[in-house]
């Protein structure tokens, strides 16, 4: 908790110093050290969201939007992207400089688990899922569905009444967290969902009915390498840890699926330096391959992928503004889930199509699950709603309340799938 508060204070002080720089429109001169070109330094800048050309520039340059606050967008940029923003005549202000530490030896990375506080590291997720299987062997079974780029296990837990058997008459449901490494809360919600289902199977009739009539697959941590990197090296890291050469690393796993992959350079980027780099080919990454293999062997009726942040539920399409054939159903389910979530603690969620209501993506999970398999797939962007309210850093005390408000939506989606298999 102290570490999280320290980081938030540092960010707040950085914002305060940036706000003192004067009106938006001033472009401070900046010296670009050579190490920035090697990806060791990032700039957080703010831009006036009212600038008419800004949405087009952000899409064209594939800039990493961290969030918005009081009419300003906050961007995490490399030096080359700062130059491109300047060349596009978009006024901006520097907020802070974020330095990526030199990578730690692997053996140190494995041992250094304290930096993330109550949030789970790879080894902690692994232990929790293993303990869950041991404690509830009748309804919980753990599967290793693949290995990450750096060789870590990608684990899936199946929860069902006859868990060792594939029952064709039961509907399959899929939940996944941590496509993006810096989104720590996206690990916690599906992990807590697995624990809640197992722990309350024997004492909660609603949970027993859900588990008895469905096969629930949960992958809490799809990007273990990236998560470890955020804990031990660079908190803002987004991608996996693929070595792209020339000192560049990472593929955005949520741009790597083989549906509308690379259809344009707005919803993803061909540039290995970009935070939305789609990879050299569709399903090039072992992490996305693990999900694809699971979908090949199961007929998932619904799916939910957790991200942060924005407090919004997104559904296909993300690659276009055109509606899907199931637009009305997506809208109904999304609105219902948003209402259930908002009612728990008063944090407001809403539901929109990704492409027309949020921003363009391609090669993205929900478009892929729906477009290729017909799965009704949703993205939940977890709290907070803005960078200034925490961004990718949620307070330790928020973990439980965020899960509590997401639980009824997850249960609703499973129950809908059971009733409409």
Secondary structure in CASP SS format (residue, H / E / C, confidence):
PFRMAT SS
TARGET T0000
AUTHOR 0000-0000-0000
METHOD secondary structure of the structure
MODEL  1
X C 1.00
X H 1.00
X H 1.00
X H 1.00
X H 1.00
X H 1.00
X H 1.00
X H 1.00
X H 1.00
X H 1.00
X H 1.00
X H 1.00
X H 1.00
X H 1.00
X H 1.00
X H 1.00
X H 1.00
X H 1.00
X H 1.00
X C 1.00
X C 1.00
X C 1.00
X C 1.00
X C 1.00
X C 1.00
X C 1.00
X C 1.00
X C 1.00
X C 1.00
X C 1.00
X C 1.00
X C 1.00
X C 1.00
X H 1.00
X H 1.00
X H 1.00
X H 1.00
X C 1.00
X C 1.00
X C 1.00
X E 1.00
X E 1.00
X E 1.00
X E 1.00
X E 1.00
X E 1.00
X E 1.00
X E 1.00
X C 1.00
X C 1.00
X C 1.00
X C 1.00
X C 1.00
X H 1.00
X H 1.00
X H 1.00
X H 1.00
X H 1.00
X H 1.00
X H 1.00
X H 1.00
X C 1.00
X C 1.00
X E 1.00
X E 1.00
X E 1.00
X E 1.00
X E 1.00
X E 1.00
X C 1.00
X C 1.00
X E 1.00
X E 1.00
X E 1.00
X E 1.00
X E 1.00
X E 1.00
X C 1.00
X H 1.00
X H 1.00
X H 1.00
X H 1.00
X H 1.00
X H 1.00
X H 1.00
X H 1.00
X H 1.00
X C 1.00
X C 1.00
X C 1.00
X C 1.00
X C 1.00
X E 1.00
X E 1.00
X E 1.00
X E 1.00
X E 1.00
X E 1.00
X E 1.00
X C 1.00
X C 1.00
X C 1.00
X C 1.00
X C 1.00
X C 1.00
X H 1.00
X H 1.00
X H 1.00
X H 1.00
X H 1.00
X H 1.00
X C 1.00
X C 1.00
X H 1.00
X H 1.00
X H 1.00
X C 1.00
X C 1.00
X C 1.00
X C 1.00
X C 1.00
X H 1.00
X H 1.00
X H 1.00
X H 1.00
X H 1.00
X H 1.00
X H 1.00
X H 1.00
X H 1.00
X H 1.00
X H 1.00
X H 1.00
X H 1.00
X H 1.00
X C 1.00
X C 1.00
X C 1.00
X C 1.00
X E 1.00
X E 1.00
X E 1.00
X E 1.00
X E 1.00
X E 1.00
X E 1.00
X E 1.00
X C 1.00
X C 1.00
X C 1.00
X C 1.00
X C 1.00
X E 1.00
X E 1.00
X E 1.00
X E 1.00
X E 1.00
X E 1.00
X E 1.00
X C 1.00
X C 1.00
X C 1.00
X C 1.00
X C 1.00
X C 1.00
X C 1.00
X C 1.00
X C 1.00
X C 1.00
X C 1.00
X E 1.00
X E 1.00
X E 1.00
X E 1.00
X E 1.00
X E 1.00
X E 1.00
X C 1.00
X C 1.00
X C 1.00
X C 1.00
X C 1.00
X C 1.00
X C 1.00
X H 1.00
X H 1.00
X H 1.00
X H 1.00
X H 1.00
X H 1.00
X H 1.00
X H 1.00
X H 1.00
X H 1.00
X H 1.00
X H 1.00
X H 1.00
X H 1.00
X H 1.00
X C 1.00
X C 1.00
X C 1.00
X C 1.00
X C 1.00
X H 1.00
X H 1.00
X H 1.00
X H 1.00
X H 1.00
X H 1.00
X H 1.00
X H 1.00
X C 1.00
X E 1.00
X E 1.00
X E 1.00
X E 1.00
X E 1.00
X E 1.00
X C 1.00
X C 1.00
X C 1.00
X C 1.00
X H 1.00
X H 1.00
X H 1.00
X H 1.00
X H 1.00
X H 1.00
X H 1.00
X H 1.00
X H 1.00
X C 1.00
X C 1.00
X C 1.00
X C 1.00
X C 1.00
X C 1.00
X C 1.00
X C 1.00
X C 1.00
X C 1.00
X E 1.00
X E 1.00
X E 1.00
X C 1.00
X C 1.00
X E 1.00
X E 1.00
X C 1.00
X C 1.00
X C 1.00
X H 1.00
X H 1.00
X H 1.00
X C 1.00
X C 1.00
X C 1.00
X C 1.00
X C 1.00
X C 1.00
X C 1.00
X C 1.00
X C 1.00
X C 1.00
X C 1.00
X C 1.00
X C 1.00
X E 1.00
X C 1.00
X C 1.00
X C 1.00
X C 1.00
X C 1.00
X C 1.00
X C 1.00
X E 1.00
X C 1.00
X C 1.00
X C 1.00
X C 1.00
X C 1.00
X C 1.00
X C 1.00
X C 1.00
X H 1.00
X H 1.00
X H 1.00
X H 1.00
X H 1.00
X H 1.00
X H 1.00
X H 1.00
X H 1.00
X H 1.00
X H 1.00
X H 1.00
X C 1.00
X C 1.00
X E 1.00
X E 1.00
X E 1.00
X E 1.00
X E 1.00
X E 1.00
X E 1.00
X E 1.00
X E 1.00
X C 1.00
X C 1.00
X C 1.00
X E 1.00
X E 1.00
X E 1.00
X E 1.00
X C 1.00
X C 1.00
X C 1.00
X C 1.00
X C 1.00
X C 1.00
X C 1.00
X C 1.00
X C 1.00
X C 1.00
X C 1.00
X H 1.00
X H 1.00
X H 1.00
X H 1.00
X H 1.00
X H 1.00
X H 1.00
X H 1.00
X H 1.00
X H 1.00
X H 1.00
X H 1.00
X H 1.00
X H 1.00
X H 1.00
X H 1.00
X H 1.00
X H 1.00
X H 1.00
X C 1.00
X C 1.00
X C 1.00
X C 1.00
X E 1.00
X E 1.00
X E 1.00
X E 1.00
X H 1.00
X H 1.00
X H 1.00
X H 1.00
X C 1.00
X C 1.00
X C 1.00
X C 1.00
X C 1.00
X C 1.00
X C 1.00
X H 1.00
X H 1.00
X H 1.00
X H 1.00
X H 1.00
X H 1.00
X H 1.00
X H 1.00
X H 1.00
X C 1.00
X C 1.00
X E 1.00
X E 1.00
X E 1.00
X E 1.00
X E 1.00
X E 1.00
X E 1.00
X C 1.00
X C 1.00
X C 1.00
X C 1.00
X H 1.00
X H 1.00
X H 1.00
X C 1.00
X C 1.00
X C 1.00
X C 1.00
X C 1.00
X C 1.00
X C 1.00
X C 1.00
X H 1.00
X H 1.00
X H 1.00
X H 1.00
X H 1.00
X H 1.00
X H 1.00
X H 1.00
X H 1.00
X H 1.00
X H 1.00
X H 1.00
X H 1.00
X H 1.00
X H 1.00
X H 1.00
X H 1.00
X H 1.00
X H 1.00
X H 1.00
X H 1.00
X H 1.00
X C 1.00
X C 1.00
END
